Amino acid sequence: MTPSPNEMAVAGAPSADGVWHRCHLLPDADPARAIRDAALVVEQGRIAWLGPEAELPPTYGALPRHDAGNAWITPGLVDCHTHLVYGGQRADEFAMRLAGASYEEIARAGGGIVSTVRATRAADEDTLFAQAASRLAPLLAEGVCAIEIKSGYGLDLDAERKQLRVARRLGQAFGVAVHTTFLGAHALPPEYAGRADAYIDTVCDTMLPALAAEGLVDAVDAFCESIGFSPAQTERVFEAARRHGLPVKLHAEQLSNLGGAALAARHRALSADHLEHLDEDGVRAMAEAGTVAVLLPGAYYFLRDTHLPPLDLLRRHGVPIAISTDHNPGTSPVTSLLLMMNMACTLFRMTVPEVLAGVTVHAARALGAADRHGVLAVGRAADFAAWNVQSPAELAYWFGRNPLAVAVRQGRVFPAAAAGQGERR
C-alpha cells in the first residue's frame, strides 16, 4: 500500500531526541511531585532522564537542545473512551430533538443509531478514514498522545472490521497510540429485530473470533442497559472475550442500574464507563477488582442529564477515576478533552488534580496501558505535551482556549499548529 500523506508527514516529523530544558515538569499529575526549573532528556525516542535542570548529568551535554520556553510539560493526554470512526453525523436529529421531537419520532424519520449504522455500512474505508481524521485532529492538537477507538456502528462482521481497520490506520497515519475496542454488542441491528439472543450468538461465535484472529481487537466492550443488552447477554460477551484472552470494559449504569458495574468487576474489567446510576455495591465491587471508573461529562451535558455519578462514593472507596470525551455522533459530539476536564470540574465537582490524573495515569489504566502511557518516567516512550501556562491548573480552567505549545508523540515533535494535522506540517 502506498503511504498516505499523513504517514509520510509523520515519518518526516523531527525527532524529539535531545535535552528539553527551561521547563517545569508534572510527571504524574500529582502537584506535590512537580519539578520546577527542570529538564527532560530523550534518547532514541524514549525518556532517558528527568529532574531539576541544575542536576542534569554532564554526559548529556553534547545532545541537541530544545528550549521549552518555561512551558509546563505533562504526560501526553489519554482519551480512553471514544467512538471516533463512523459514517455521517446526526446534527439534524439534534435539531429535531430541540424542536420537541420524541425519540420515537426521530427513529421513524430514520434517525437514531440506525442512521449511523446505515451510514457506516455504506461508507468505504477511505471515506471513514477521512471523516475520522477530521475528528481526531483537534484531539491531537490538544496534546492527546493515546486514544481508544471503539467499533459498534457496523453491527455486522464486514462493517465492524472496517471500523477497526480504519482505527488502526489512524494510529499509523498520525503517529498516535490507538487502542481498539470491539463493541459489537452496542445495539441491536435492524435485521435482528426481536432476536437479541441470536445477535449475541453472532457477536460471540462469528464476529469476535474473526476480528480477534485478525489482530484488530485490544479489548471488548458492551452496552448493558434496558435499551441495550441484558446482564445475561453481556456476560456471554465477556465469556467469549475471555476465551480469546481479551480484557473487557463496559458501558454501565448510564440510564438505570442493572448491576453492570458489579458484573464488569466480577470479570476484572479494565473499566466501567458512564456510571450516573452506580450504587455503593457497584462501587465496592469496582474497588476490589481495580476497575477504573470512566466518567463522561460530554454525554451528561449533551443529554441534559441531572443524575450525577457518585463521586463521593468513588473517592471513599478509592476507585480510580478517568475522564474521556466519549466522542460519538448521538450523545457526545465532542472533540476537546480539555473541555471535558473543565466540565468534570464544573459539572461533577472534581478537583484539578483529579481531572489531571483522569486524563493521564487513570485513563492509561482504563486502557490496560498503565505501563506505557500516563506518566513521565525513565524508559517510557517520549509521549508528552508542553503547555504555555503558568500553572497546570490552567488546563482545566480555560475553555475555548488551547494552550498547547508542542506535542511529542512516539518520540517525534509536532508543534501546536500542526499537532493534529499529520499531512500539513
N, C-alpha and C positions, 0 to 999 in steps of 0.2 A: 504494500500500500504506500502510495506517495505521501510523504509527510505533509500535514496541513500547515498553513501559515502560522497557526498557533504553535504547533510543535517546533517549527523551525525557529520561531522567535524565542521560545523558552530555551531551546538549545543554545541560542546566541546571547542569552542574558548573562551579564557579568558575574563572575564568581564572587562570593562573599568572603573568600579566604583573606585573612589578614587580621589586624588589630582594630577593633571598633572602640574608639576612645572618645573622651569628652561626652560621657553619657551617664545615666543613672539606671540601675537595674532593679527590676522587680522579678526575681527568679521564679516564684511560685505563688503569686497573688497575695502573699501574707505581707502586709505593710511592715511588720516587725523585722522582716528579713530583707528589706530593701537595702540596696547598696548605692550610696551617692558617690559622685566623682569616681566612676567605675570604668572598667574596660572589659571587653569580651574578645576572646581570640577564637577565630575559626580556621581550621586546617582541614583540607580535603573534605569540605562540606560539613564538618562536624565541629561542635564546640570543644575546644582544647583547654580553655582556661577562662575563668571569670572571677572578678573580685575588684577591690579598690585599685584604681589606676596607679597609685603610688607604690603598690606592691607587685606590679607587673614584672614577671621574671625577665631578666635581660636577654634570655635565649630567644625571645620573640622580637627583639629589636630590629631585625632585618626584614620583618614581614611588611607587606603593604599596610598603609594606614587608611582607615575610614573615619573621617571626622563626623561624629553623630550630632554635633551642634547642640550639646546639652539636652538631647532628647531623652525621654524615658523609654527604655527597652523592656518589653514584656514578652512572654512566650507568644508565639503565634496563636491567634484565636481559633477555637474549635466550635464549629456549628454541628451539633451532634444529632439533629433530627430535622431532615428536610425531605420533601417530595419534589425535587427540583426538575426532574425530567418528565414532561407530559406535553400533550398537544393542546394548542389553543389557549384560551383564557375564559373567565366567567364574569367579566365586568358587567355585561348586560343583565346577568342574573342578580348581581349585587344591586343594580339599579332597580330591578323589579321588586326585590325584597324591600328596599327602602320605600318604594311606592305602595307597599301594602300587600303584595302578592304572597300567598302562603307557599309552604314547601311543596304541597301537592300541586298547586297551580303551576309552579315553576317546573316541576317534574313533567306535568302534562304538556308543557310547552317545549319539552326536550332538554330542560336544564338539569342541574344536579350532577352527581358524579357520573351518570350515564353519558352526559355530553362530553366530559373529559375522557372517558373510556373510548367513546366513538372517535374523538379527535386524535387520541394517542394511537389507536389501532390504524387509523387512516394515514398517519404521517410516516414517512420513511426515516431512516436513521439520521441522515444528514439534516433533515428539517428539525427533528427533535434536538439534535446537537446544537444547531444554530439558535433555537429558542432557549434551550437550557443555558447556553453560553452567555446569553444576554442577561440571564438572571444570576448566574454565578459571578459575573464581572464585578458588580457593586459589592458583593460579599468579600471578594479578594481585595478590592480597593479599600476595605476597612480592616485589613490585616488578618483575615481568615486564612489559615495555613492547612487545616484539615477539615473535612466535611463528610457527613454521612448523607447518602442519597438512596432513597427507597424506591422500589418499584411499586406496583399496586394500582396503576391506572391502565394496565393492559388486560389483566384478568383472563388471559389465555396464554399458552406457552410461548407462542411466537412474539406476542406483544410484550410480555414480561421480559423475555430475553432481549428484545430490542431496547427496552428501557435500561436494563442493566449494562448492556454493551455500550450504550451512549454514556452512562455514568463513568465507566472505565475510560472511555475516550476523553472525557473532560479532564480526568486526572492527568493523563498523558499530555494533553494539549496545553494545559495551564500550569503544569508543574506543581500541582496541589495533591495532597494525600486524600484520596477518595475512598471511603468505606461504604461498600454496597450492602443493602439490606433487602431481602426478598419479602415483600408484603403482599403475596398472592391472596391472603385472607384479609383483604381490605374491605371488600364489598361483594355483594352477590351480583355476578354479571347477568344481563337480561336473559340470556339463553338458559340460565339455570333457575329462573324464577320459580319459587316454591320448592326448590330441591337443594337446600343449603348443604345437607349432608353429602349429597352426591358431588357438589362442587368441592367440598373439603377433601373428598376422596381424590379428586383430580389434583388438588393442590399438593397433597401428601404423597400420592403414588405416581404422579406423572411429572408435574411441573418442578417440584423441588429436587427430585433425583436428577433430572436432566440438567437443570441450571447449576446445581452443585457440582456435577461431573464436569461441566464446562469451566469451572473455576470462577463463576460470576457472582458467588454469594459469600459474603463475610459473616452475615447474621440473618436471623429470621424473625419477623415481626407479625403481629396480627392485631385486628381491631375488635376488642372484646367489649361489646355494647349491645343494647337491645336492638339497635338499628344495624349492628354488625354481626358478630358471631358469638355464640354462647360460650360459657366457660368450658363445657364439654368439648365443643368443636375446637376451641383454642388449644385445649390440652392435646388433642390429636395432632395439631400442627407442631406443638412443642416436642411431642414424642418423635415425630418424623424428623425434626431438626436434630434431635439427639442421635438418631440413627446415622445421620450424616456428619456427626461431630461438629455441629454448628451451634454457637451461642444464640440465645433468644432475648427478645425485648418485647414490650407490649404497650399498645395504646390502651390505657386502663382508666376507669373511673372519671371519664370526662363529663359524661351526661348523667350517669347514675352509678350506683355502687353494686357491681356484680361480683365483687371479690376478686377482680382481675389482678390487682397488685399482689395479693397473697398467693394467687396461683402462679404468677410470674416468679415470686420469691421462692416458691417450692421447687421451681425449675432453675434456680440460681440465675435468674435473668440478669443481663447486664444493666437493664434499666426498665422502669415503668414510667410512662410518659402521660402528661396532662394532669390527672390526679385531683381535679377540683372536688370530687366527691369521696376522696380517700378517708377511711376511718382509722382509728388508733390500732385496731387489729392488723390492718394492712401495713401501717407504718412499722409496727413491731416486726412483722414478717420481713419487710424490706431491710430493716436494720440488721436482723440476724443473718440474712443472706448476703448482705453487702450490695444490694441492688440500689442503683442510683435513681433518685427522683429527678426526672427531666420536666421542668416547668416551661410552659409555652405561652408567654403573655400576649403574643400576637393574636393567637386564636381566641384567647379570653377577651381581648379588646374588640376584635372584629365581630365576634358573635354577641357582643354586649352582655357577656355573662356577668353575674353578680355573686356567684358562689366561689369564694376564694379557696385555693388549695390550702391545706392545713400547715402553714409554715411553722407555727409554734410546736406542733406535734413532731414535725420532721426535725426541727432543731433539738427538741427534748430527747429524742431517741437517737440522735447522731447520724441521721441519714444524709449522705452527701447529696447536694442539690446542684443540678446543672440547669443552664438556661439555653434555649435554642430558638431559632426563627420559626420552625415548623412550616417553612415555605411550602405553600400548596395553593392551587387556584380557587378553592372553595371557601376556606375559612382563615387563611393567613397568607395573603399575597405579599409577604414581607421580604425585602432584600437588604435589610440592615440589622446586623447583630448588635451594633452599638445602640440602636433604638430599643432593642429588646432588653438590653441592660438597664436603660433608663426606665422602661416600663416595668421591669421586675422590681425596681426600687420604688416607683411611684404607685403602681397598682398592687403589688404584693408586699410592699413594705420590707423588702430585703435591703441589707446593708451593702455598702460599696465593696468591702472585702468579700462578701458572699457572692455578689454578681461577678466580680473579677475571677474568683475561683470557679464560678459557674460556667464561664466560657473558656476556661483553661483546664485546670487539673481535674475537676469533676466531669467536665464534658469529655475529656480524653478517657476517663474511666468508664463513662457510659458507652464508649465505643470499644471497650476492651483493649484500649491502646494507651494505658497509663505509662507504659514503658517507652513510648515513642513520642507522645505529644503532651503539651500542657505545662511543662516546666522547662526552665533553662538549667541545664546540668552538663557537666563534662561528659563527653561521649555521645550525647544526643545529636541528632541531625540539627543543622542550623536552620530552624524554623522560628523566626521571631519578628516582632514588629517594633519599629521605632516611632515614637509619637512626639509631636510638637506640643507638649503640655508641660505645665509647671508641677502638676501632681497627677498621679494615676487616677484619682477620683474624677478627673475631667472626662474620662472615657464613659462614665455613667451619667455625668452631669449635662453635657451638651446633647441636644437632639436637633438634627438638621445641619450639623457641622461635623466634618470628618477631619480629625487632626493627624491622620497618618502621614508620616514623612517618608518612610521606606518600609517595604515588606521584604523579608528574606524567606524564601520558600525552597526547601531542599537544597540549601547551600547556594542559591542564586539570588541576585539583587533585583528587586522590582521597585523603582521609585514610585512615589504615591500616584503620580499622574498616569502611570502605566501598570499599577499593581494588579488591576483586574482585566487588562487588555493584552493578553499574550501575543496577539497578532499585530498590535500597533504600539510598539515601544518607541 
